[in-house]
Amino acid sequence: MLHFRSSTVLKELFEATLKRPLSGCRQKTWLPPRRRCFGTASADVRSQSAHLKLLHAASAHRPALRAAPFAAPYRSYCAKTEGAVELDEQLKKDGDSAETSSDKRRKAGILPSLEDLLFYAVAEGQETIPAHKFLTALKATGLRTGDPRLKECMDTLKETLRNTTDGVTLDRHLFKKCVQSNIVLLTQAFRKKFVIPDFQSFTSHIDELYESAKNLSEGQVADYIPQLAKFSPDLWAISVCTVDGQRHTVGDTKVPFCLQSCVKPLKYAVAVNDYGTEYIHSFIGKEPSGLRFNKLFLDDDDKPHNPMVNAGAIVCTSLIKQGASNAEKFDYVMNFLKDMAGNEYVGFSNATFQSERESGDRNFAIGYYLKEKKCFPEGTDMTSILDFYFQLCSIEVTCESASVMAATLANGGICPISGERVLSPEAVRNTLSLMHSCGMYDFSGQFAFHVGLPAKSGVSGGILLVVPNVMGIMCWSPPLDKLGNSVRGIQFCTDLVELFNFHNYDNLRHFAKKHDPRREGGDQRLQSFGPMDYESLQQELALKAPLWKKVSPTESHQDCSTTVVYRMDKVAE
């Protein structure tokens, strides 16, 4: 990974910037009112200012603060004490003076911008950057050059390179021109502020798990739908997409395959998004059936047990966009799925649709049974609904596009690579709950016990896996076990949770042997940062990214109700 480095001149700029007061400090919601800064992080001690002398005089009788472990110079914020009025006024005057000086430096172009800092990070002391070096560094963070959020940056880069003399290198000014439209996202990426900070290390583990499962030869390709039997048993693919849009793929990830039963949680989410939980579950239950997914069986209320078995999925299909034609319904769901996939590949296999309809006697039997028990909304055309059901099962995806769908569920209904809300939080919560309890056919209990994550499998060999608030994963390999789940996919999911603390009930305190990829360097949990504006990031970077830490009153001295200490770390480890 690239490290943020700077020249001697830049370091001096950083040190000069450290003298600048933090304008945002007084706006921190967790700071008690009327706090004042009683220390300095500046390394420049050539002269003592008047306010420092006052500070030493005011605090001479107090015991020193205990230094935080591994801490660099810190600032402490204490309650204003009696007799400190003169000190407070002096600090205010000096702060105003420093702010004026800072404004002058900014106007004079001395204070480096985010674009400058990013250039220095990638250039590593050089005057120019080869474009491929920047792109390689970008991919190492997990972002792709084709990420929709980076479209403006990539378009500008291509245009800029066409106009350079060698078509390869960028100087600082050209680099700034290319990245300025997406500087906040790029800065967060290079500063390891994404959910998986060390993405390269994480993906190396994924590759190892992939190779381990690849050696399995058990299982049979589904043949009760003739079109599915044509897939090679050697196909094996894994795609990962985090909630920040970090991507990784390994294997046959660009081969299209039909979602089959993996579409069931997706269309259920669409139905709940449109009609709400109460209405949908007036037709469908929420309990695991304990039976095969294609059984002709209802619960005690004559309702399908849940939306993840065929009976429940057929009823759920009848609830989508009621009153519209099948063509309108199909386009409606396709558009939803494309939005979930960030407009990546979502297609349709007509051959599989025809094959399913011709061999769908069991589903026709379930349909007539549901019609007899009046499980459909009034006025429903059962045969038309079955056609729509077969169509949805025949929707094609690749591992890559399906992983983005899973990541949209992991991200609370917001697509990570487009930033658009596709599903309501209610729809996502309900969908993940049912995937957790009913998503893996008759293996659902075992999967919930050993893996502890929401998932849905399909007879085409796919497993849609969701790690809430972290990532979505799609595994695909056609050979199935006797319960209808992908053999390699089950092995991968099991190995994944044995290695990482992704199980819903993993407690880090008691599962110390497991890795937490969300912890930067394996030691510190990454702080959760929301969208940051340009000025906030510029100030943070110019101050070498302080990491704020609250210290309990017992760790601070007796006169301070709260003490806040920050360390001046490297911009990136």
Disulfide bonds with the S-S distance in Angstrom:
Cys78-Cys560 2.47
